[in-house]
């Protein structure tokens, strides 16, 4: 299973709630998490079929900035 990591602007519980429907639809509820305590607000995806482009599109459409982190 691959793990994708992204720097985002998802910075609080309300932001997480706002992006939840998009990410749940794309990768499933148990396949993502956001570390809102980190300075980079890191979104981690652990879904076998997820692509970086798919995640960037879902998060951007939910109204947040996102960029892949180097692995």
N, C-alpha and C positions, 0 to 999 in steps of 0.2 A: 504494500500500500504506500502510495506516495504522500508526502506532506508538502503542502504549499504554504508559504508565509508571506504576508503583505503588511506594509506600513499603511495605516488608514487614518481617517479623521473621525472614527467611531469612538467617541471619548466618554460616554456616560451610559447609564442604564436606559435612558430614553432613546439614545442613538441605537443601542443594541436592539431595543424593541422595534425601532423603525426599520432596521435592516433584516430582522428575523424572518419575515415572510419570504423575502427574496432568496436569502441563503438557504432556508429550509427547503424551498422549492428546487433549488439548484443542486444541493448536495446532501440534504437530509438533516434533520434536527440534531442528531448526535455526532455529526461529522465536522463541526466547526466551533470555534470559540474565539473571543476577543479579549485580549489582556488590556483592559482600560487603564490599569495602573502603570503600564510601561509608557515611556515617553513617546514611543513610536506607535502606540495603540495597535499592537500586532494582532492581526487576524490569522489564525492557523486553520487550515483546511486539511482534513485527513479522509478524503474520499477517493477511492480508486480510479474513478473515471472523470474527476474534475480537471478542467484545464484552467490555466491562469487567465486566459482571455474570457472564459465563461464567468469566472469569479469577478474579474474587473468590471465586466458589463453589469452584472447583478448589483454590485455595490454602488457603482456609478449611477445606475438608474434609481437606486434608493436614495440618492442625494449626497453621497459621501465621496471623498477623494481616496484613492487607493493606488499603491504602486508595489510591485513585487520586490521582496527582499532577496538579496543574494543568498544562495543556499550554502 
